[in-house]
Amino acid sequence: MAKTDEQAERAERAERGAQADPGDRAGTTLGYEQARDELVEVVRRLEAGGTSLEESLALWERGEELAKVCRRWLEGARARLDAALAEEADAEEGAESAPES
């Protein structure tokens, strides 16, 4: 059975992703929104079905990598928020304990 052009293009994209260097595939330069949007598309394609086993596995692997990118961004954001809140709390504590003139 012949593949349609769209199926062939999807398989080629998935194959390119499967052959790329894992460090590059993880998208270390991807922003959170880019990684999230690509992850949404990967999930949509997996849920739609109609892909070969090989393509499905490549999509799954890419999705796992994108999820890691998103997780790193979110963990970094959480650390920055925690640091800012701790700094604010320290500043407030210092202001309360400072002698009044």
Sine and cosine of phi, psi and omega as CSV:
sin_phi,cos_phi,sin_psi,cos_psi,sin_omega,cos_omega
0.00,0.00,0.76,-0.65,-0.05,-1.00
-0.99,0.14,0.60,-0.80,0.06,-1.00
-0.99,0.16,0.53,-0.85,0.12,-0.99
-0.96,0.27,0.25,-0.97,0.02,-1.00
-0.86,0.51,-0.64,0.77,0.00,-1.00
-0.91,0.42,-0.67,0.74,0.02,-1.00
-0.90,0.43,-0.65,0.76,0.01,-1.00
-0.90,0.44,-0.67,0.74,0.01,-1.00
-0.90,0.43,-0.68,0.74,0.02,-1.00
-0.89,0.45,-0.68,0.73,0.01,-1.00
-0.89,0.45,-0.64,0.77,0.01,-1.00
-0.90,0.43,-0.69,0.72,0.03,-1.00
-0.89,0.46,-0.69,0.72,0.00,-1.00
-0.90,0.43,-0.64,0.77,0.01,-1.00
-0.91,0.41,-0.68,0.73,0.05,-1.00
-0.86,0.51,-0.68,0.74,0.02,-1.00
-0.90,0.43,-0.60,0.80,-0.02,-1.00
-0.94,0.33,-0.43,0.90,-0.05,-1.00
-1.00,-0.05,-0.19,0.98,-0.06,-1.00
-0.95,0.32,0.31,-0.95,0.07,-1.00
-0.90,0.44,0.75,-0.66,-0.04,-1.00
-0.82,0.57,-0.60,0.80,0.02,-1.00
-0.90,0.44,-0.65,0.76,0.02,-1.00
-0.96,0.28,-0.60,0.80,-0.04,-1.00
-0.91,0.41,-0.53,0.85,-0.02,-1.00
-0.91,0.42,-0.26,0.97,0.08,-1.00
0.95,0.32,0.74,0.67,-0.05,-1.00
-0.86,0.51,-0.36,0.93,0.03,-1.00
-0.99,-0.15,0.00,1.00,0.04,-1.00
-0.95,0.31,0.66,-0.75,0.14,-0.99
-0.98,0.22,0.23,-0.97,-0.01,-1.00
-0.84,0.54,-0.75,0.66,-0.06,-1.00
-0.89,0.45,-0.63,0.78,0.03,-1.00
-0.90,0.45,-0.73,0.68,-0.01,-1.00
-0.90,0.44,-0.68,0.73,0.00,-1.00
-0.89,0.46,-0.71,0.71,-0.02,-1.00
-0.90,0.43,-0.66,0.75,0.03,-1.00
-0.92,0.40,-0.62,0.79,0.04,-1.00
-0.89,0.46,-0.67,0.75,0.05,-1.00
-0.86,0.51,-0.68,0.74,0.01,-1.00
-0.91,0.41,-0.65,0.76,0.03,-1.00
-0.88,0.48,-0.73,0.68,0.00,-1.00
-0.88,0.47,-0.68,0.73,0.01,-1.00
-0.86,0.52,-0.71,0.71,-0.02,-1.00
-0.91,0.41,-0.64,0.77,0.03,-1.00
-0.91,0.41,-0.67,0.74,-0.01,-1.00
-0.93,0.37,-0.51,0.86,0.00,-1.00
-0.93,0.37,-0.44,0.90,-0.01,-1.00
0.96,0.29,-0.24,-0.97,0.03,-1.00
0.98,0.20,0.19,0.98,0.02,-1.00
-0.96,-0.28,0.40,-0.91,0.04,-1.00
-0.94,0.34,0.24,-0.97,0.04,-1.00
-0.87,0.50,-0.69,0.72,-0.01,-1.00
-0.88,0.48,-0.71,0.70,0.00,-1.00
-0.92,0.40,-0.65,0.76,0.03,-1.00
-0.88,0.48,-0.67,0.74,0.03,-1.00
-0.91,0.42,-0.66,0.75,0.03,-1.00
-0.89,0.45,-0.66,0.75,0.03,-1.00
-0.90,0.43,-0.68,0.73,0.01,-1.00
-0.87,0.50,-0.72,0.69,0.01,-1.00
-0.88,0.47,-0.68,0.73,0.02,-1.00
-0.89,0.46,-0.65,0.76,0.03,-1.00
-0.88,0.48,-0.66,0.75,0.04,-1.00
-0.88,0.47,-0.67,0.74,0.00,-1.00
-0.91,0.41,-0.67,0.74,0.02,-1.00
-0.91,0.42,-0.62,0.79,0.04,-1.00
-0.88,0.47,-0.62,0.79,0.04,-1.00
-0.91,0.43,-0.66,0.75,0.03,-1.00
-0.87,0.50,-0.74,0.67,0.01,-1.00
-0.87,0.49,-0.68,0.73,-0.01,-1.00
-0.88,0.48,-0.68,0.74,0.02,-1.00
-0.88,0.47,-0.68,0.73,0.03,-1.00
-0.88,0.47,-0.70,0.71,-0.03,-1.00
-0.92,0.39,-0.64,0.77,0.04,-1.00
-0.90,0.44,-0.64,0.77,0.04,-1.00
-0.90,0.44,-0.66,0.75,0.03,-1.00
-0.90,0.43,-0.65,0.76,0.01,-1.00
-0.90,0.45,-0.67,0.74,0.02,-1.00
-0.89,0.46,-0.66,0.75,0.02,-1.00
-0.90,0.43,-0.67,0.74,0.03,-1.00
-0.90,0.44,-0.70,0.71,0.01,-1.00
-0.87,0.49,-0.67,0.74,0.01,-1.00
-0.90,0.43,-0.67,0.74,0.00,-1.00
-0.91,0.42,-0.66,0.75,0.02,-1.00
-0.92,0.40,-0.64,0.77,0.03,-1.00
-0.91,0.41,-0.65,0.76,0.03,-1.00
-0.89,0.46,-0.66,0.75,0.03,-1.00
-0.90,0.43,-0.67,0.74,0.00,-1.00
-0.90,0.43,-0.65,0.76,0.03,-1.00
-0.90,0.44,-0.66,0.75,0.00,-1.00
-0.90,0.43,-0.66,0.75,0.02,-1.00
-0.91,0.40,-0.65,0.76,0.01,-1.00
-0.91,0.42,-0.65,0.76,0.03,-1.00
-0.91,0.42,-0.61,0.79,0.01,-1.00
-0.93,0.36,-0.59,0.81,0.00,-1.00
-0.95,0.31,-0.55,0.83,-0.06,-1.00
-1.00,-0.01,-0.10,1.00,0.01,-1.00
-0.95,0.32,0.66,-0.75,0.01,-1.00
-0.92,0.39,0.62,-0.79,0.01,-1.00
-0.99,0.13,0.58,-0.82,-0.01,-1.00
-1.00,-0.02,0.00,0.00,0.00,0.00
